[in-house]
Structures are given as structure tokens and as C-alpha cells.
Amino acid sequence: MTDPLDMPNNAAAGWRDYYELTKPRVVALMILTAVIGMFMAVPGAVPLKVLILGNLGIALCAGAAAAVNHLVDQRVDLKMARTRDRPVAQGRVSPQSAAIFAFLLAAIGTWILVTQINVLTAWLTLASLVGYAFIYTLFLKRATPQNIVIGGLAGAAPPLLGWTAVTNEIHGHGLLLVLIIFAWTPPHFWALAVHRKDEYAAVDIPMLPVTHGEQYTKLHILLYTLIMFAITLLPYATRMSSELYLLGAVVLGLGFLYWSIVLYLGRNPSAAMDTFRYSIVYLMGLFLIMLLDHYLLPIPGYGSS
């Protein structure tokens, strides 16, 4: 039988195919957290040059990592309903073209960060790119059911990248923003993995529900949600944020906890995807409330050296 990937696809690649290679919705969420990392780093306004060029460089590197993911996972993508229409999997973009596209995005993004922002941000962004595109996608994803826990650090980096783009230094509060996303990633992704368990099993990807079963995974979603809830209170405890953030973190966190309990009990057949969708709204809401709190209820002395 002919391998679908070896069959020619006569459809010419359009700009939308290359745009899809960058996983724009994922990158948009990453850039939101990077922008908020920038604003949280200073008591006032972020310089316009840093705001525009810093996020452009970060976004280009994130898009490059996503394109590598498409390239490496092309055979896996073809066998999964969620991903089978991706441009490389369907042959609309050749592997060579995808590789060149990823290299150009990474090179341009890194050049912008080095020349227009600072070298620290460039190195951290490059490390994040390598962590996701190569360490996670090439190795961890296929090596261990803890893949998303270990590899999640690369995806958690954007708020720190935003912070260093403004300050040119690594600060504990910037690392705290990373910790929040790091703790959020497992319950977020495992909820999707529960929903797509059969597809991951079919392509031999050892996601936690495949290797340890759905109920074990649901328990760990609940446990990680509790850990994440506790971590999201730390910005208030460390005087990074004030009462508005605390209220938002508690309300949003209770919502996440509700969905993780619903998922664990197993009485709602759509609970996995409902939890996954809520987790995206949760992260956006949490960081936006943090930003509002930063400017509406400023803490005296915050951001001063």
C-alpha cells in the first residue's frame, strides 16, 4: 500500500498553509502572556519599541517551533482526526519547505531580539524554541507519559521572555509567572489527551491516559489543579499583586477545580473537552486580571530597584 505521505499533492501551498504551520492560536495565547509579562515588569508603560519588536521576535521564534512540530509529526498528524488536514501531513507544504520556513522564522526572530531587544531575551527565547521543537517534540513526546510535564517548561517561558525584554534581567516575579503556566499545562493538556486517548494510542504516543488509563489521568488532573490553584495565590502572597487579582484567581481557580471534579467523577461525557476549553479561558482571564490589578491597584514601590 502506498504511504499517503509519498503521494504527490497537486494543490499549491498558499499563505494560509504557512500561517497554519505557526499554530497561530497557540502563539497568540503565548504572546498574550508575554505582553502581560512585559507590563508586570514595570510600574508604568512599556516602551513601544520593546512592546512591538519584542513580541514580534518572540512570536516568530514560537512560530518556528510550531513549524518544526508539524514537520516532525507529519506521519502522526495524518492518523489523527484533529491534525490530519495539516499542511505538511497533507503534502500541501513539503518537508523541505517547512524546514526552510521554520529556519527563516527562527533566524529573523532571533536577529530582532539580539539587535533590537537584548541578548538575554534572545538566548532564553532560543532555549524555549529548542526545548519545544526538539527536546519535547523529537524525544520527550515519544519517550515518557510525563512528556507534557517536563516539556511544559518551554511553553511556560513567554511571560519571562516579556519580562526580560523590558528589564534585561531575570526576576523572581517573572519566574513566578512561568511557574503558573508550568503548573497549568498538565491539567490543560491531559484533559485534551483524555478526549483523544484512542488516537494517541493508535499512533503509539505514550500520553498519560494511554499508559495509565483515564481514571488515573483524571485524578492527576485534579491534583495538578489543586497545585496550580495554590501557586496562583503566590502573586498576592509575594506582593506582586493586590486584592483584585486575589479575588480573580480564587474565582477562576474554583471554576477550574469544578471542571476537574466533574471530569474525575465521569458523569459528563463532554467533561474532558469542557475542561480543556475552560482551561484556555482560565489562563487568559487570570493574566488579564493580573494586568488590571497591576494598574488599578498599584503596590507602592513595586518595580523600583
C-alpha positions in Angstrom: 0.0 0.0 0.0 1.3 3.5 -0.9 2.2 5.7 2.0 -0.1 8.8 1.8 3.0 11.0 2.6 4.7 9.7 -0.5 1.8 10.6 -2.8 2.1 13.9 -4.7 -0.3 16.6 -3.7 -1.0 18.9 -6.7 -2.6 21.7 -4.5 -0.1 24.6 -4.3 0.7 25.8 -0.9 -0.9 29.2 -0.1 -0.1 31.7 2.6 -2.8 30.2 4.8 -0.9 26.9 4.8 2.3 28.6 6.0 0.2 30.6 8.5 -1.2 27.3 9.9 2.3 26.0 10.3 2.9 28.6 13.0 -0.1 27.4 15.1 -1.4 30.9 15.4 -3.9 30.3 18.1 -1.3 28.8 20.4 1.2 31.5 19.6 -1.5 34.2 20.3 -2.0 32.8 23.8 1.8 32.8 24.3 2.1 36.4 23.2 -0.7 37.4 25.5 1.3 36.1 28.4 4.5 37.7 27.1 2.8 41.1 26.8 1.5 40.8 30.3 4.9 39.8 31.5 6.3 43.0 29.9 3.7 45.2 31.7 4.1 43.4 35.0 7.9 44.1 34.9 7.4 47.9 35.2 5.2 50.2 37.2 4.4 52.4 34.2 4.2 52.0 30.4 6.3 49.5 28.3 8.4 51.3 25.7 6.7 51.0 22.3 9.7 49.6 20.6 10.1 46.8 23.1 6.3 46.1 23.0 6.3 45.7 19.2 9.7 44.3 18.3 10.0 42.1 21.5 6.7 40.4 20.8 7.4 40.1 17.1 10.7 38.3 17.8 9.1 36.0 20.4 6.2 35.2 18.1 8.5 34.4 15.1 10.5 32.0 17.2 7.4 30.4 18.6 6.0 30.0 15.1 9.3 28.4 14.0 9.0 25.9 16.9 5.4 25.1 15.8 6.5 24.6 12.2 9.2 22.1 13.3 6.4 20.3 15.3 4.4 20.0 12.0 7.4 18.7 10.2 8.4 16.1 12.9 4.8 14.9 13.5 3.7 14.7 9.9 3.0 10.9 9.9 1.4 11.1 13.3 -0.8 14.0 12.3 -2.1 12.1 9.3 -3.5 9.4 11.5 -5.3 11.8 14.0 -8.7 13.4 13.2 -7.6 16.7 14.9 -4.5 17.1 12.9 -4.9 15.1 9.6 -5.6 18.1 7.5 -2.4 20.0 8.5 -0.3 21.3 5.5 2.7 19.1 5.9 0.7 16.0 6.6 -1.4 16.5 3.5 1.6 17.4 1.4 0.5 21.0 0.6 3.8 22.1 2.1 6.8 19.9 1.5 9.0 18.9 4.4 11.9 20.8 2.8 9.7 24.0 2.5 8.5 23.6 6.1 12.1 23.3 7.3 13.3 26.3 5.4 10.3 28.3 6.6 11.0 27.3 10.3 14.7 28.2 9.9 13.8 31.7 8.4 11.3 32.4 11.2 13.8 31.4 13.9 16.7 33.4 12.3 14.6 36.6 11.8 13.1 36.3 15.2 16.4 35.8 16.9 18.0 38.6 14.9 15.3 41.0 16.0 15.7 40.1 19.7 19.5 40.3 19.6 19.7 43.6 17.7 16.6 45.4 18.9 15.9 44.0 22.4 18.7 42.3 24.3 20.9 39.2 24.2 19.4 37.6 27.3 15.9 37.5 25.9 17.3 36.2 22.6 19.0 33.3 24.4 16.0 32.5 26.6 13.7 32.5 23.5 16.1 30.3 21.6 16.3 27.9 24.5 12.5 27.8 24.6 12.4 27.1 20.9 14.9 24.2 21.1 13.1 22.8 24.2 9.7 22.6 22.4 10.7 21.9 18.8 13.4 19.3 19.5 13.6 18.1 23.2 9.8 17.8 23.6 8.7 17.0 20.0 11.6 14.7 18.9 12.3 13.0 22.2 10.0 13.5 25.3 6.7 13.2 23.4 7.5 9.7 22.4 9.6 8.7 25.4 7.5 9.1 28.6 4.0 9.7 29.8 5.4 12.7 31.8 6.2 14.3 28.4 3.9 17.3 28.9 5.1 17.9 32.5 8.8 18.0 31.6 8.3 19.6 28.2 5.8 22.1 29.5 8.6 24.4 30.7 9.4 25.5 27.2 5.8 26.6 26.6 5.7 28.4 30.0 8.6 30.7 29.2 6.8 33.6 27.3 6.0 35.8 30.4 9.6 35.6 31.5 10.7 36.5 27.9 8.4 39.5 28.1 9.8 40.4 31.5 13.5 40.2 30.4 12.7 42.1 27.1 11.9 45.1 29.3 14.3 44.7 32.2 17.2 42.7 30.7 17.3 40.7 33.9 15.7 37.5 35.4 13.5 38.4 38.4 11.7 36.1 40.8 8.3 37.6 39.9 9.0 36.7 36.2 9.8 33.2 37.2 6.6 33.0 39.2 4.6 33.8 36.1 6.5 30.9 34.4 5.6 28.6 37.4 1.9 29.4 37.0 1.8 28.3 33.3 4.1 25.3 34.1 1.5 24.1 36.7 -1.4 24.9 34.4 -0.1 22.9 31.4 -0.6 19.3 32.6 -4.3 19.7 33.6 -4.9 21.7 30.4 -3.3 19.2 28.0 -4.3 16.0 29.9 -7.9 17.0 29.5 -7.5 17.0 25.8 -5.5 13.8 25.9 -8.3 12.0 27.7 -10.7 13.1 24.9 -8.2 12.0 22.2 -6.9 8.9 24.1 -7.7 6.4 21.3 -6.0 8.5 18.7 -2.8 8.8 20.7 -2.9 5.1 21.4 -3.2 4.4 17.6 0.0 6.3 16.9 2.0 5.0 19.9 2.3 8.3 21.7 2.6 7.5 25.4 0.2 10.1 26.7 -0.8 9.5 30.4 -4.3 8.2 29.6 -2.8 5.7 27.1 -0.2 4.3 29.5 -2.0 4.6 32.9 -5.7 4.8 32.0 -8.3 7.6 32.0 -9.2 7.5 35.7 -5.5 7.7 36.8 -5.2 10.7 34.5 -8.3 12.4 35.8 -7.0 12.0 39.3 -3.8 13.7 38.3 -5.7 16.5 36.5 -7.5 17.1 39.8 -4.2 17.0 41.8 -2.4 19.3 39.5 -5.4 21.7 39.5 -5.0 21.9 43.3 -1.3 22.6 42.9 -2.0 25.2 40.3 -4.6 26.9 42.5 -2.1 27.2 45.3 0.6 28.6 43.0 -1.7 31.2 41.6 -2.1 32.7 45.1 1.6 33.4 45.3 1.5 36.7 43.4 -0.7 38.0 46.2 1.4 36.4 48.9 4.6 37.9 47.5 3.0 41.4 47.0 3.3 41.2 43.3 -0.5 41.7 43.0 -3.3 43.0 45.2 -6.8 42.1 46.2 -8.4 42.3 42.7 -6.0 39.7 41.5 -6.6 37.5 44.5 -10.4 37.6 44.0 -10.0 36.8 40.3 -7.5 33.9 41.0 -9.9 32.4 43.6 -13.0 32.6 41.4 -11.3 31.4 38.3 -9.4 28.7 40.2 -12.7 27.4 41.8 -14.1 27.2 38.2 -11.1 25.1 37.1 -11.5 22.9 40.2 -15.2 22.4 39.5 -14.5 21.1 36.0 -11.6 18.9 37.2 -14.0 17.3 39.7 -16.7 16.9 37.1 -14.1 15.2 34.9 -13.0 12.9 37.7 -16.5 11.8 38.6 -17.1 10.7 35.0 -20.8 11.5 34.8 -20.5 14.1 32.0 -19.3 12.6 28.6 -18.2 16.0 27.4 -16.3 16.9 30.6 -12.8 16.4 29.0 -13.3 18.9 26.3 -15.3 21.3 28.6 -12.3 21.2 31.0 -9.9 21.8 28.1 -11.9 24.8 26.8 -12.3 26.3 30.2 -8.5 25.9 30.9 -7.8 28.3 27.9 -10.4 30.8 29.1 -8.9 30.4 32.6 -5.4 31.3 31.7 -6.4 34.3 29.6 -8.7 35.6 32.4 -6.1 35.1 35.1 -3.4 37.0 33.3 -5.8 39.8 32.2 -7.0 40.2 35.8 -3.4 40.3 36.9 -2.7 43.1 34.4 -5.8 45.1 35.6 -4.8 44.7 39.2 -1.3 45.9 38.4 -2.6 49.3 37.1 -5.8 49.7 39.1 -4.3 48.8 42.5 -0.6 49.5 42.2 1.6 48.4 45.1 3.8 51.2 46.4 7.4 50.7 45.5 6.7 47.9 43.0 9.2 47.8 40.1 11.7 50.1 41.8 15.2 49.0 42.0 
